[in-house]
Amino acid sequence: MNSTFIVNFVGKASPATIKQLAAITHENGGKWLVSKVNFIDDQVAAVIKVELPTQNEAIVKQAFQANPDLLVQLTDSSQHAHNADVVYQLRIDANDRAGIVNEITHVLDNQGINILDMDCQRVFIVGGAGGGGVSSSLFTASIAIKIPENVQIDDVVKELESLSEDTKVMKE
């Protein structure tokens, strides 16, 4: 019989720390069903859904909790994931501007769309030789959304693209 749990953790870590935790999970017959791991400098924030044989659950949970630099929370979970046929992956590219994330979430919220995951990046670009040219900032968001039955994904794309002339939305 298998057990499923979600582990959340924050603290000081490196990619090697994550690799070690993944290896311990694998060595005990487990797998990470869903994982979201974000680093800023040497700090990490992660949410991972783990499935493994019940007899190895305590070993793997202890491996996460044993790291003195991580604040860990464990929660039992069901094995069922979101229905993949109603989940859409979108990528939004635009010139960066104040309030862009608010605009995007407002459009989605107004249509009753659930945001399952949103990862935003800003890239600063310096133009011209020697960095003396025009500079700008580009915004990119990767979003996983679950839409209501009465909403069409193409309509969502068009509404998001109407936020500005330079906004482009791709279904992935």
TIVODO-165764 format. One record per residue: residue number from 0; residue in one letter; chain; x, z, y of N, C-alpha, C in turn. Coordinates in nm, 2 decimals. Atoms other than C-alpha are relative to their C-alpha. Example, Ala and Ser with C-alpha at 12.3 -4.5 7.8 and 13.67 -1.06 7.14 Angstrom:
// TIVODO-165764
(atom 0; a; A; (0.09; 0.00; -0.12); (1.23; 0.78; -0.45); (0.09; 0.00; 0.12)) (atom 1; s; A; (-0.09; 0.00; -0.11); (1.37; 0.71; -0.11); (-0.08; 0.08; 0.11)) 
//
This chain:
// TIVODO-165764
(atom 0; m; A; (0.08; 0.00; -0.12); (0.00; 0.00; 0.00); (0.09; 0.00; 0.12)) (atom 1; n; A; (-0.08; 0.01; -0.12); (0.12; -0.08; 0.35); (-0.06; 0.09; 0.11)) (atom 2; s; A; (0.04; -0.07; -0.12); (0.10; 0.12; 0.67); (0.04; -0.08; 0.12)) (atom 3; t; A; (-0.03; 0.07; -0.12); (0.09; -0.02; 1.02); (0.00; 0.10; 0.12)) (atom 4; f; A; (0.00; -0.08; -0.12); (0.19; 0.16; 1.34); (0.06; -0.07; 0.12)) (atom 5; i; A; (-0.05; 0.05; -0.12); (0.28; 0.09; 1.70); (0.10; 0.10; 0.05)) (atom 6; v; A; (-0.10; -0.09; -0.07); (0.60; 0.23; 1.85); (0.02; -0.05; 0.14)) (atom 7; n; A; (-0.03; 0.02; -0.14); (0.65; 0.25; 2.22); (0.12; 0.08; 0.04)) (atom 8; f; A; (-0.11; -0.08; -0.04); (0.98; 0.35; 2.37); (0.06; -0.05; 0.13)) (atom 9; v; A; (-0.07; 0.03; -0.13); (1.17; 0.36; 2.70); (0.13; 0.08; 0.00)) (atom 10; g; A; (-0.12; -0.08; -0.01); (1.52; 0.47; 2.78); (0.12; -0.09; 0.01)) (atom 11; k; A; (-0.12; 0.07; 0.00); (1.88; 0.36; 2.77); (0.03; -0.06; -0.13)) (atom 12; a; A; (-0.02; 0.07; 0.13); (1.96; 0.10; 2.51); (0.07; -0.13; 0.03)) (atom 13; s; A; (-0.06; 0.13; 0.00); (2.14; -0.22; 2.43); (-0.07; -0.09; -0.10)) (atom 14; p; A; (0.06; 0.09; 0.11); (2.04; -0.53; 2.23); (0.05; 0.05; -0.14)) (atom 15; a; A; (-0.05; -0.05; 0.13); (2.26; -0.37; 1.95); (-0.10; 0.11; -0.05)) (atom 16; t; A; (0.09; -0.11; 0.04); (2.02; -0.07; 1.95); (-0.12; -0.06; -0.06)) (atom 17; i; A; (0.12; 0.06; 0.05); (1.72; -0.30; 1.90); (0.03; -0.07; -0.13)) (atom 18; k; A; (-0.03; 0.07; 0.12); (1.90; -0.50; 1.63); (0.01; 0.10; -0.11)) (atom 19; q; A; (-0.01; -0.11; 0.10); (1.98; -0.17; 1.45); (-0.14; 0.05; -0.05)) (atom 20; l; A; (0.13; -0.04; 0.03); (1.62; -0.06; 1.46); (-0.08; -0.11; -0.09)) (atom 21; a; A; (0.06; 0.11; 0.08); (1.50; -0.40; 1.33); (0.06; -0.01; -0.14)) (atom 22; a; A; (-0.07; 0.00; 0.13); (1.76; -0.38; 1.05); (-0.05; 0.11; -0.09)) (atom 23; i; A; (0.05; -0.11; 0.08); (1.64; -0.04; 0.94); (-0.15; -0.03; -0.05)) (atom 24; t; A; (0.13; 0.04; 0.04); (1.28; -0.17; 0.94); (0.00; -0.09; -0.12)) (atom 25; h; A; (-0.01; 0.10; 0.10); (1.38; -0.47; 0.73); (0.05; 0.06; -0.13)) (atom 26; e; A; (-0.06; -0.06; 0.12); (1.59; -0.26; 0.49); (-0.10; 0.08; -0.08)) (atom 27; n; A; (0.10; -0.08; 0.06); (1.28; -0.05; 0.42); (-0.13; -0.08; -0.03)) (atom 28; g; A; (0.11; 0.09; 0.04); (1.06; -0.35; 0.34); (-0.10; -0.03; 0.11)) (atom 29; g; A; (0.09; 0.02; -0.11); (0.90; -0.37; 0.68); (0.03; -0.12; 0.09)) (atom 30; k; A; (-0.02; 0.11; -0.09); (0.85; -0.63; 0.95); (-0.07; 0.04; 0.13)) (atom 31; w; A; (0.06; -0.01; -0.13); (0.77; -0.64; 1.32); (-0.10; -0.11; 0.02)) (atom 32; l; A; (0.10; 0.10; -0.02); (0.44; -0.81; 1.35); (-0.01; -0.05; 0.14)) (atom 33; v; A; (0.00; 0.03; -0.14); (0.44; -0.81; 1.73); (0.11; 0.08; 0.07)) (atom 34; s; A; (-0.10; -0.08; -0.08); (0.72; -0.71; 1.96); (0.02; -0.05; 0.14)) (atom 35; k; A; (-0.02; 0.03; -0.14); (0.77; -0.70; 2.33); (0.11; 0.10; 0.05)) (atom 36; v; A; (-0.11; -0.09; -0.04); (1.11; -0.57; 2.44); (0.06; -0.06; 0.13)) (atom 37; n; A; (-0.04; 0.04; -0.13); (1.22; -0.59; 2.80); (0.12; 0.09; 0.05)) (atom 38; f; A; (-0.11; -0.07; -0.06); (1.56; -0.50; 2.95); (0.01; -0.02; 0.15)) (atom 39; i; A; (-0.04; 0.00; -0.13); (1.65; -0.42; 3.30); (0.13; 0.08; 0.01)) (atom 40; d; A; (-0.13; -0.07; 0.01); (2.02; -0.34; 3.33); (0.02; 0.06; -0.14)) (atom 41; d; A; (-0.02; -0.06; 0.13); (2.09; -0.09; 3.05); (-0.13; 0.08; -0.05)) (atom 42; q; A; (0.13; -0.07; 0.03); (1.72; 0.03; 3.04); (-0.08; -0.09; -0.08)) (atom 43; v; A; (0.09; 0.08; 0.08); (1.47; -0.09; 2.79); (-0.14; 0.07; 0.00)) (atom 44; a; A; (0.14; -0.04; 0.03); (1.09; -0.07; 2.75); (-0.05; -0.09; -0.11)) (atom 45; a; A; (0.04; 0.08; 0.11); (0.94; -0.18; 2.43); (-0.13; 0.05; -0.06)) (atom 46; v; A; (0.11; -0.03; 0.08); (0.62; -0.20; 2.23); (0.01; -0.09; -0.12)) (atom 47; i; A; (-0.02; 0.07; 0.13); (0.64; -0.30; 1.86); (-0.10; 0.04; -0.10)) (atom 48; k; A; (0.10; -0.02; 0.11); (0.38; -0.33; 1.59); (0.07; -0.02; -0.13)) (atom 49; v; A; (-0.08; 0.00; 0.12); (0.54; -0.24; 1.26); (-0.09; 0.01; -0.13)) (atom 50; e; A; (0.07; -0.02; 0.13); (0.41; -0.30; 0.90); (0.10; 0.02; -0.10)) (atom 51; l; A; (-0.09; -0.03; 0.11); (0.58; -0.16; 0.60); (-0.06; 0.08; -0.11)) (atom 52; p; A; (0.05; -0.08; 0.11); (0.53; 0.00; 0.26); (-0.02; 0.15; 0.05)) (atom 53; t; A; (0.04; -0.14; -0.04); (0.36; 0.35; 0.31); (0.11; 0.09; -0.03)) (atom 54; q; A; (-0.10; -0.10; 0.04); (0.64; 0.53; 0.12); (0.12; -0.01; 0.09)) (atom 55; n; A; (-0.12; 0.01; -0.08); (0.90; 0.41; 0.37); (-0.03; 0.03; 0.15)) (atom 56; e; A; (0.04; -0.02; -0.14); (0.70; 0.49; 0.69); (0.08; 0.11; 0.07)) (atom 57; a; A; (-0.07; -0.12; -0.07); (0.86; 0.83; 0.76); (0.14; -0.04; 0.03)) (atom 58; i; A; (-0.14; 0.04; -0.03); (1.21; 0.68; 0.73); (0.02; -0.08; 0.12)) (atom 59; v; A; (-0.01; 0.09; -0.11); (1.15; 0.41; 0.98); (-0.04; 0.07; 0.13)) (atom 60; k; A; (0.04; -0.07; -0.12); (0.96; 0.63; 1.22); (0.11; 0.10; 0.05)) (atom 61; q; A; (-0.11; -0.09; -0.04); (1.25; 0.88; 1.21); (0.11; -0.07; 0.06)) (atom 62; a; A; (-0.11; 0.07; -0.06); (1.50; 0.61; 1.29); (-0.03; -0.03; 0.15)) (atom 63; f; A; (0.04; 0.02; -0.14); (1.31; 0.53; 1.61); (0.02; 0.13; 0.08)) (atom 64; q; A; (0.00; -0.13; -0.07); (1.28; 0.90; 1.70); (0.13; 0.06; 0.01)) (atom 65; a; A; (-0.13; -0.06; 0.00); (1.64; 0.99; 1.62); (0.09; -0.04; 0.11)) (atom 66; n; A; (-0.08; 0.05; -0.11); (1.78; 0.79; 1.91); (-0.01; 0.10; 0.12)) (atom 67; p; A; (0.01; -0.10; -0.11); (1.86; 1.06; 2.18); (-0.02; -0.06; 0.14)) (atom 68; d; A; (0.01; 0.07; -0.13); (1.85; 0.80; 2.46); (-0.14; -0.06; 0.02)) (atom 69; l; A; (0.13; 0.07; -0.01); (1.49; 0.68; 2.39); (-0.11; 0.11; 0.00)) (atom 70; l; A; (0.12; -0.07; 0.00); (1.16; 0.84; 2.47); (-0.10; -0.08; -0.09)) (atom 71; v; A; (0.07; 0.07; 0.10); (0.95; 0.74; 2.17); (-0.14; 0.05; -0.02)) (atom 72; q; A; (0.14; -0.04; 0.04); (0.57; 0.74; 2.10); (-0.05; -0.08; -0.11)) (atom 73; l; A; (0.05; 0.07; 0.12); (0.42; 0.65; 1.77); (-0.15; 0.01; -0.01)) (atom 74; t; A; (0.15; 0.00; 0.01); (0.05; 0.55; 1.71); (-0.03; -0.08; -0.12)) (atom 75; d; A; (0.05; 0.07; 0.11); (-0.12; 0.45; 1.39); (-0.08; -0.12; 0.04)) (atom 76; s; A; (0.07; 0.12; -0.04); (-0.28; 0.10; 1.40); (-0.06; -0.07; -0.12)) (atom 77; s; A; (0.06; 0.08; 0.11); (-0.49; -0.14; 1.20); (0.09; -0.12; -0.01)) (atom 78; q; A; (-0.08; 0.11; 0.03); (-0.33; -0.44; 1.04); (-0.05; -0.13; 0.07)) (atom 79; h; A; (0.06; 0.12; -0.05); (-0.56; -0.69; 1.22); (0.05; -0.03; 0.14)) (atom 80; a; A; (-0.05; 0.05; -0.13); (-0.43; -0.89; 1.50); (-0.11; -0.08; 0.07)) (atom 81; h; A; (0.09; 0.08; -0.07); (-0.61; -1.09; 1.77); (-0.03; -0.13; -0.08)) (atom 82; n; A; (0.04; 0.13; 0.06); (-0.80; -1.40; 1.64); (0.08; -0.11; 0.08)) (atom 83; a; A; (-0.09; 0.10; -0.07); (-0.54; -1.67; 1.72); (-0.07; -0.12; 0.05)) (atom 84; d; A; (0.06; 0.13; -0.05); (-0.79; -1.95; 1.77); (-0.06; 0.02; 0.14)) (atom 85; v; A; (0.06; -0.02; -0.14); (-0.92; -1.79; 2.10); (0.11; 0.06; 0.09)) (atom 86; v; A; (-0.11; -0.05; -0.08); (-0.58; -1.68; 2.23); (0.08; -0.13; 0.05)) (atom 87; y; A; (-0.07; 0.11; -0.06); (-0.41; -1.93; 2.47); (0.13; 0.05; 0.07)) (atom 88; q; A; (-0.13; -0.02; -0.06); (-0.05; -1.94; 2.59); (0.01; -0.09; 0.12)) (atom 89; l; A; (-0.02; 0.08; -0.12); (0.00; -2.06; 2.95); (0.13; 0.03; 0.06)) (atom 90; r; A; (-0.11; -0.01; -0.08); (0.30; -2.12; 3.16); (-0.03; -0.04; 0.14)) (atom 91; i; A; (0.03; 0.03; -0.14); (0.26; -2.11; 3.54); (0.13; -0.01; 0.08)) (atom 92; d; A; (-0.11; 0.02; -0.09); (0.52; -2.25; 3.77); (-0.04; -0.03; 0.14)) (atom 93; a; A; (0.04; 0.02; -0.14); (0.50; -2.23; 4.15); (0.12; 0.04; 0.09)) (atom 94; n; A; (-0.09; -0.06; -0.09); (0.70; -2.17; 4.46); (-0.04; 0.15; 0.02)) (atom 95; d; A; (0.03; -0.14; -0.01); (0.73; -1.79; 4.49); (-0.06; 0.03; 0.14)) (atom 96; r; A; (0.06; -0.05; -0.13); (0.52; -1.62; 4.76); (-0.06; 0.14; -0.03)) (atom 97; a; A; (0.05; -0.14; 0.01); (0.39; -1.27; 4.83); (-0.15; -0.01; -0.05)) (atom 98; g; A; (0.13; -0.01; 0.05); (0.08; -1.19; 4.63); (-0.04; -0.10; -0.11)) (atom 99; i; A; (0.03; 0.10; 0.10); (0.11; -1.46; 4.37); (-0.06; 0.06; -0.13)) (atom 100; v; A; (0.05; -0.06; 0.12); (0.06; -1.23; 4.07); (-0.14; 0.05; 0.02)) (atom 101; n; A; (0.13; -0.04; -0.03); (-0.24; -1.08; 4.24); (-0.10; -0.11; 0.00)) (atom 102; e; A; (0.09; 0.12; 0.00); (-0.39; -1.43; 4.29); (-0.03; -0.04; -0.14)) (atom 103; i; A; (0.02; 0.05; 0.13); (-0.34; -1.52; 3.93); (-0.09; 0.10; -0.08)) (atom 104; t; A; (0.09; -0.09; 0.07); (-0.49; -1.20; 3.79); (-0.14; 0.01; 0.05)) (atom 105; h; A; (0.13; 0.00; -0.06); (-0.78; -1.22; 4.03); (-0.08; -0.12; -0.06)) (atom 106; v; A; (0.07; 0.11; 0.06); (-0.87; -1.57; 3.90); (-0.04; 0.03; -0.14)) (atom 107; l; A; (0.03; -0.03; 0.14); (-0.85; -1.46; 3.54); (-0.11; 0.11; -0.01)) (atom 108; d; A; (0.09; -0.11; 0.01); (-1.04; -1.13; 3.60); (-0.14; -0.05; 0.04)) (atom 109; n; A; (0.13; 0.05; -0.04); (-1.32; -1.32; 3.78); (-0.08; -0.07; -0.11)) (atom 110; q; A; (0.07; 0.07; 0.11); (-1.39; -1.52; 3.47); (-0.01; 0.08; -0.13)) (atom 111; g; A; (0.01; -0.09; 0.12); (-1.38; -1.22; 3.23); (0.11; -0.03; -0.10)) (atom 112; i; A; (-0.11; 0.03; 0.09); (-1.05; -1.33; 3.08); (0.09; 0.12; -0.02)) (atom 113; n; A; (-0.09; -0.11; 0.03); (-0.84; -1.07; 2.90); (0.15; -0.05; 0.00)) (atom 114; i; A; (-0.14; 0.03; 0.00); (-0.47; -1.08; 2.97); (0.07; 0.08; -0.11)) (atom 115; l; A; (-0.06; -0.07; 0.12); (-0.29; -0.99; 2.64); (0.15; 0.02; 0.03)) (atom 116; d; A; (-0.14; -0.02; -0.03); (0.06; -1.04; 2.77); (0.03; -0.09; 0.13)) (atom 117; m; A; (-0.04; 0.08; -0.12); (0.22; -1.15; 3.11); (0.14; 0.03; 0.03)) (atom 118; d; A; (-0.15; -0.02; -0.03); (0.59; -1.20; 3.17); (0.03; -0.09; 0.12)) (atom 119; c; A; (-0.02; 0.07; -0.12); (0.68; -1.30; 3.52); (0.15; 0.00; 0.03)) (atom 120; q; A; (-0.14; 0.01; -0.04); (1.02; -1.42; 3.64); (0.01; -0.07; 0.14)) (atom 121; r; A; (-0.03; 0.06; -0.13); (1.15; -1.51; 3.99); (0.15; -0.05; 0.00)) (atom 122; v; A; (-0.13; 0.06; 0.00); (1.45; -1.74; 4.03); (0.03; -0.04; 0.14)) (atom 123; f; A; (-0.04; 0.03; -0.13); (1.63; -1.76; 4.36); (0.09; -0.12; 0.00)) (atom 124; i; A; (-0.08; 0.12; 0.00); (1.78; -2.11; 4.43); (0.06; -0.02; 0.14)) (atom 125; v; A; (-0.08; 0.03; -0.12); (2.05; -2.19; 4.69); (0.04; -0.14; -0.01)) (atom 126; g; A; (-0.03; 0.14; 0.00); (2.08; -2.55; 4.78); (0.12; -0.04; 0.08)) (atom 127; g; A; (-0.11; 0.05; -0.08); (2.36; -2.76; 4.92); (0.14; 0.04; -0.05)) (atom 128; a; A; (-0.14; -0.04; 0.04); (2.74; -2.75; 4.87); (0.04; 0.13; 0.07)) (atom 129; g; A; (-0.05; -0.13; -0.05); (2.89; -2.41; 4.92); (-0.11; 0.10; 0.03)) (atom 130; g; A; (0.11; -0.10; -0.02); (2.55; -2.24; 4.92); (-0.05; 0.01; 0.14)) (atom 131; g; A; (0.04; -0.01; -0.14); (2.49; -2.32; 5.28); (-0.13; -0.08; 0.03)) (atom 132; g; A; (0.12; 0.08; -0.02); (2.18; -2.54; 5.22); (-0.13; 0.09; 0.00)) (atom 133; v; A; (0.13; -0.06; 0.00); (1.81; -2.46; 5.20); (-0.01; 0.09; -0.13)) (atom 134; s; A; (0.02; -0.09; 0.11); (1.72; -2.17; 4.97); (-0.15; 0.02; -0.02)) (atom 135; s; A; (0.14; -0.03; 0.03); (1.39; -2.09; 4.79); (0.00; 0.08; -0.12)) (atom 136; s; A; (0.02; -0.08; 0.12); (1.25; -1.88; 4.52); (-0.11; -0.06; -0.08)) (atom 137; l; A; (0.10; 0.05; 0.09); (1.06; -2.01; 4.22); (-0.06; 0.11; -0.09)) (atom 138; f; A; (0.07; -0.09; 0.08); (0.80; -1.82; 4.02); (-0.04; -0.06; -0.13)) (atom 139; t; A; (0.05; 0.05; 0.13); (0.73; -1.86; 3.65); (-0.06; 0.12; -0.07)) (atom 140; a; A; (0.07; -0.10; 0.08); (0.48; -1.67; 3.44); (-0.04; -0.06; -0.13)) (atom 141; s; A; (0.05; 0.04; 0.13); (0.42; -1.69; 3.07); (-0.11; 0.10; -0.03)) (atom 142; i; A; (0.12; -0.09; 0.02); (0.07; -1.55; 2.99); (-0.07; -0.03; -0.13)) (atom 143; a; A; (0.09; 0.02; 0.12); (-0.12; -1.50; 2.67); (-0.14; 0.06; 0.04)) (atom 144; i; A; (0.13; -0.04; -0.04); (-0.49; -1.48; 2.74); (-0.11; -0.02; -0.11)) (atom 145; k; A; (0.11; 0.02; 0.09); (-0.81; -1.44; 2.54); (-0.12; -0.03; 0.09)) (atom 146; i; A; (0.11; 0.04; -0.09); (-1.11; -1.62; 2.70); (-0.13; 0.02; -0.07)) (atom 147; p; A; (0.13; -0.01; 0.05); (-1.48; -1.56; 2.66); (-0.05; -0.14; -0.05)) (atom 148; e; A; (0.05; 0.13; 0.06); (-1.68; -1.82; 2.46); (-0.05; -0.10; 0.10)) (atom 149; n; A; (0.06; 0.09; -0.09); (-1.85; -1.96; 2.76); (0.10; -0.06; 0.10)) (atom 150; v; A; (-0.10; 0.05; -0.09); (-1.52; -2.04; 2.94); (0.08; -0.10; -0.07)) (atom 151; q; A; (-0.08; 0.11; 0.05); (-1.33; -2.36; 2.89); (0.14; 0.01; 0.05)) (atom 152; i; A; (-0.14; -0.02; -0.04); (-0.95; -2.34; 2.89); (0.04; -0.11; 0.11)) (atom 153; d; A; (-0.04; 0.10; -0.10); (-0.92; -2.67; 3.09); (-0.05; 0.04; 0.14)) (atom 154; d; A; (0.06; -0.05; -0.13); (-1.14; -2.51; 3.37); (0.09; 0.11; 0.05)) (atom 155; v; A; (-0.09; -0.11; -0.05); (-0.91; -2.21; 3.38); (0.13; -0.06; 0.05)) (atom 156; v; A; (-0.12; 0.07; -0.04); (-0.60; -2.44; 3.41); (-0.02; -0.06; 0.14)) (atom 157; k; A; (0.03; 0.06; -0.13); (-0.76; -2.63; 3.70); (-0.02; 0.10; 0.11)) (atom 158; e; A; (0.02; -0.10; -0.10); (-0.86; -2.31; 3.88); (0.13; 0.06; 0.04)) (atom 159; l; A; (-0.13; -0.05; -0.03); (-0.51; -2.17; 3.85); (0.08; -0.10; 0.08)) (atom 160; e; A; (-0.07; 0.11; -0.07); (-0.36; -2.50; 3.97); (-0.05; -0.01; 0.15)) (atom 161; s; A; (0.06; 0.01; -0.14); (-0.59; -2.48; 4.28); (0.05; 0.11; 0.09)) (atom 162; l; A; (-0.05; -0.11; -0.08); (-0.41; -2.17; 4.40); (0.09; -0.05; 0.11)) (atom 163; s; A; (-0.08; 0.06; -0.10); (-0.16; -2.39; 4.58); (0.04; -0.14; -0.05)) (atom 164; e; A; (-0.03; 0.13; 0.03); (-0.04; -2.75; 4.59); (0.12; -0.01; -0.11)) (atom 165; d; A; (-0.11; 0.01; 0.09); (0.28; -2.67; 4.40); (-0.02; 0.08; -0.13)) (atom 166; t; A; (0.03; -0.07; 0.12); (0.12; -2.46; 4.12); (-0.02; -0.09; -0.11)) (atom 167; k; A; (0.01; 0.08; 0.12); (0.16; -2.62; 3.78); (-0.03; 0.09; -0.12)) (atom 168; v; A; (0.03; -0.08; 0.12); (0.00; -2.48; 3.46); (0.01; -0.09; -0.12)) (atom 169; m; A; (-0.02; 0.07; 0.13); (0.10; -2.59; 3.11); (-0.05; 0.09; -0.11)) (atom 170; k; A; (0.04; -0.07; 0.12); (-0.07; -2.49; 2.79); (0.11; -0.02; -0.10)) (atom 171; e; A; (-0.11; 0.00; 0.10); (0.19; -2.40; 2.53); (-0.05; 0.01; -0.14)) 
//
